[in-house]
Amino acid sequence: MKLPVFFDPPPQAMPTPEVGVDDTTTPRRFTVRTMLAAKKWTIPAALLVAIHQVCETLVPVVMGQAIDRAVATRDFDALWRWLLVLAAVFAVLTVSARFGGRIGQAGMLAVQHRMRTRVTDRILDVRGVGGQQRTPGDMLNIATSDVEQLARGIAVMVYPIGHVAAVVFGAIMLLSVSWPLGLAILIGAPVILWLLDKGSGPLRRRSFEEQRVAGAAAGTATDLVTGIRVVKGIGADAEASRRYLGASRRALDGVLRSARAEGAYVGTMEFASGLLIVGVAVAAGAMAVTGSLTVGQLITVVGVTQVIMGPLAALGSNMGAVWAAAVASAERVLSVLQAPPAVDTGDRGPPATRPSNSIRSLPDTHATWI
């Protein structure tokens, strides 16, 4: 099967816009600009992911209608029609999930390549990188790991849109069955999103520290490999090993602290969203027992609540953890892009205003030889 052009985009066909950076650019603003730099990929990817999530939520709705209108009435013709509708829904959600993910990945890789090239060009500038002194290993870590983590922030422009669409569509379906249940989702989901924003600060600080100590360890390793002959010559093997082991241990501790913070953050958000969904499901069961809901409506309510539990929990990882890590890496990338030149080359002025031995400055007698 031959894929469309945008799955393997040539640079000339779909150029990635340059992300503007000046002295006033903050890490948050830089992250947002990076996320918006691949709109040719993120917009169609977000639409396809939203279609996928809506179709996922639509599955229990179709099943509930099939039970009430076909199984309960023993109408076999209606049952076949609803089965065909269910098959069509599954076909749409499968295709949209596959191609939405691939387009979003293509956009992330395009932005990542463009940003890595930009950081590398700044590092290799003949004027050097002034400001804070960094080892070559730390520079390498910024150009690779930090740029990759920053580019992953594009996921916030793709997947949360589909997750929010699933929550809104699920709430509408619940409102059509029982307005108290739908209202609980419409109120509970914004509260969870607010908690996500408030809880991302510590995670962002841990992620920044993780990248910093990882860069320090990479710099120590680079220095050790570069000067291995000198280290061997002066007999400093033990001291060099001790310093590298210390840097490596600090990097490991930073990774573990960041992983624990992310696990606690995501776990708390999943627990909060789970409480919301369980409460709605229990309320629906009680309404079914009292006869307020039919069997098909009960299946619809329970199925929709189970489906939207995934998007609500994913909002904690995509909009919270990924965003926090992207902002932390954006701060380190900006430290290179915003750094002043290490060497001031001065202003030599245009060629015509300074002494020159060019052809134009030679007498006419010499000009005849040209």
N, C-alpha and C positions, 0 to 999 in steps of 0.2 A: 504494500500500500504506500503510495507516494504522499508524503505529508505536505501541507501548505508551506509557503515560503517562510512564514514567521516562526517556524520551529527551528530553523537554522539560519538566522538573519545575517546576510552579509552587511558589513558596516556601511557600505554606500547606500544600501536599500532602506535600512531603518536606523539612522544614526541616533545615538543616545545624547540628549541635550547635556551641555556642560552645567555642572552644579556650581552656582555662584558662591564665592567665598571672599569676604573682606574682613577688616579688623573688628567689625561689630557683630560678625556672625556668631551666634551661640550654638552649643551642641544640639539643642532641641531644634532650632531653626535649620541647622545643617542637616539633621536627620530627616526632617520633613521635606526639604528640598531634594534630598537623595531619593526619598520614596516617590516623589512626584516626577522624577527624571525619566521614568519608563512608562509613561501613560499609554503609549501605543501597545504595551503588553499588559499593564495592570488593569486597564479598564475592561477589555474583553475577558481577561482572566477572572476579574471580580464578578462580572455578569454571569459567566458560566458557573462559577462556584455558588453564586446566589441561586441560580436555577437548580443546581444539584441539591442544595440544602432545602429549598422549597419542595422539591419532589420527594426528598426524604420525609419531610413532614406530611406530605400528601398521602403517603402510603397507608398509615393507619386510618386516615379519613376515608379512603376508598374501601378499605377492609370493613370499616364500620357501616358504610352505606351498603356494601354487598350483603352483610349479615341482616340488616334491617329490611332491605328491599328484595332480597333473593332467597336467603336461607330461611328466614322467619316465615316468609310467604310460600316457600317451596316452589318458587318460579325458576325453573332451570334455564329458560331462555335469558332471563335477567342475570342469572348467575354467570353464564358464559360471557355476557356483555361486560360485566364488571371485572371478570378475569382478564379480558382483553384490555380494558382500561388500566388494570394493575400492571399488566405486562408492558404497556406503552409507557407508563410512569417509570418503571424500572429501566427501560431502554434509554429514556431521556436522562435520567439521573446518572446512569453509568457513563454515557458519552460525555456529558457536561463535566463530570468529575475528572475524567481522563484528560480531556483537552484543556480544561481550565487549569489544572495543575501544571501541565507541560508549558502552557503559555506563560504562566506566572514564573516558572523556573527559568524560562528563556530570558524574561525581563530582568530577573535577579542576576543572572550570569552576565548579561550585557552591562548592567550598571557596575557590577563588581569589577569587570575587566577595565572599564573606563576609569573607575576610581583608582584602581591599583596602578594603572599606567600614569595617572596624574601624580599620585604620591611618589612613584618611582622617579618620574621626571624631576620632581622637586628635590628629592634626595640626591640625585646625580647632577644637580645644577652646579656649574663651575664656581658659583659664588659661595656655595656651601649653605648649611642650615645653622643659623645662629640661635641664640636663646639657650634653653636648657641643653646641656651636653648629653648626648646619647651614644651608646655603643652601637656598632654595626648590627649586632644581634637584635637590639631593641628596635632599630629602624626596620629590620627585616620582619619583625613581629607585627609592627604597625602596618606595613605594606601587604601583609598576608592575612594574619588572623583578624586584626582589627577591621580591615577593609571588608573581609568576608562577613564578619558579624554585623557591620554597618549595612551591607547590602541585604542581609536577611531581614532588615526592617521593612523591606518591600512587602513581606508577608502580611504586615499590618494593613496594607492597602488592598489586599486581596481576600484573605480568609475571614477576618472579622465582619466584612460586609455581608458575606454569605451567612455567617452565624447570626448576625442581627436580623437579616431577612427571615431566617428560620424561626427566630423567636417571635418576630412580629406576626408572621403568617400563622404560627401556632397559636398565638394569643387571639388572632381573629377567628380561627377555627373554634377555639374554646369559648369565645364570646358568642358565637352562633349557637353553641350548645348550651352554655350556662354563663351568663355575664359575670357572676362572682369569680369563677375560675379564671376567665380571661383577664379580669381586672387584677387578680393576684399576680399573673405573669407580667402584665404591663407595668405594675408598680414595683415588683420584685426585681426585674431585670435592670432598670436604671440604678437601683440601689446597689446592686452587685457591681455595675460598671463604675460607680462612684468609689466604691471600696477598692477597686483595682487601681485607680489612679492614686489614691491615698497610700496604698501599700507598696508602690513601685520604687519609692525613694531608697530604702535600705538595699534593695536588690541592685539598683543601679550603682550604688557605691561599692558593693561587693564585686560587681562585675568589672568596674574600673580597676580595683585593686588586683583582681585576678589577672587582667591583661598587663598591668604594670609589672608584677613580679614575674610573669611569664617572659616578658621582654627582657627583664634583667637577667634571668637565667639563660636565655638565648645569647645575650651579649657576653656573659661570662664564658659560655661554651665557645663562642667565636674567638674571643681573645685567647683562650687556652689553646685552641687548634692552631691559630695563627702563630703563636709564639712557642710552639711545642719544642722546637729545637733549642731555643734559649732556656726554657724551663729544664730540659734534660741536661743542658750544658752546665748550669749552675747548681744542679741537684735539688731543685725545688719541686719535685714531683709530689711529695706528700702535702706541701702547702697548697699547691694548685688543686689537688684533689679535694682537700678540705674546703677550699673556697667554692669549688663547683658544687660539692655536695650540699653546702649550706644554701647556695642560691637555688639549687634544685628542690631542696626541702621547703624553702619559702614559697616557691612556685606551687608545689603540691599542696601546701597548706592553704594558699590562696584559692586554688581550684576547689578544694573541699569546702571551704567556707562559702564560696559562691554557690556551689551545688546544694549545700544545706539550706542556704537562704532561699534559693529558687524552689527547692522542694517544699519548704514550709509555706512559701507564698502561694504556690500553685495548689498545694493540698488544702490550704485554708479557703481558697476561692472555690475549689471543687466541693468542699464540705458545705459552704454557704449555698451554692447552687443546688446541691443535693437536698438540703433541707427544704428549699423552696419547692422542688419537684415532688418530693415525698408528701409534703403538706397538701399540694394540689391533688395528688393521686388518692390520698386518704379521703379528702373531701368528696371527690368524685365517687369513690366507693360507697360512702355514706348516702349520697344522693341516689345512687342506683338501688340501694337497699330499700329506701323509702319510696321508690317508684318514680322519682323525678327524672331519671334517665332510663333510656332503653338499653338493651344489651349492646346494640351497635354503638350507641353514644358512649357507653362506658368504655368499650374497646377503643373508640376514637380518643377519648380523653386520656386514658392510661397510655395508649400508644404515642400520642402527641407529646405528653409530658416526658416519656422515656426518650423520645427522639431529641427534643430540645435540651435535654440534660447534657448531651454531648456538645452542642454549640455554646451553651452557657459555661461549661467547664473549659472549653477551648479558648474562650475569651480571656481566661486567666493567663494562659500560656502565650497566646498570640499578641494580645493587646497589652499585656503586662510584662511578662518575662522577656519577650523578643524586643519590645520597645525599650525597656530599661537597658538591655545589653547593647542595643544599637546606639542609644544616646551615650553610654559609657565609651564605646569605641569611637563614636564621632568626636568626643572630646580629645582623644589621643590622635586621631587623624588630623584634627584642626591644629593641634600643637605643632605639626609638621608644615601644613599648608600655610598657616599664619606666621610661621617663624620668620624673623628678618634674615637677610643675607649675612653670612658670617664674615664676608670680605666685601668692603665697599670698593667697587671698581671705579667709582668716580664718573664724572661726565667729561668726556673728551671733546664733546662738541662735534658739529658736522665736519666732514673732511675739508670743505672749502674754507673754513675759518681758522685752521691750524696749519703750521708749516708742513710742507709735504714735498716729496721729490717725485710726485706723480707726473705723468706726461703733460698735463695741462700747465704745470709750473715751469716746464723746461723752455728755454729760448726757442724761437722759431727755427733756428738753424738745426737744432736737434730734432725738432718735430718733423723735418723733412725726411728723416730716416724711417718714420712709421709707415 
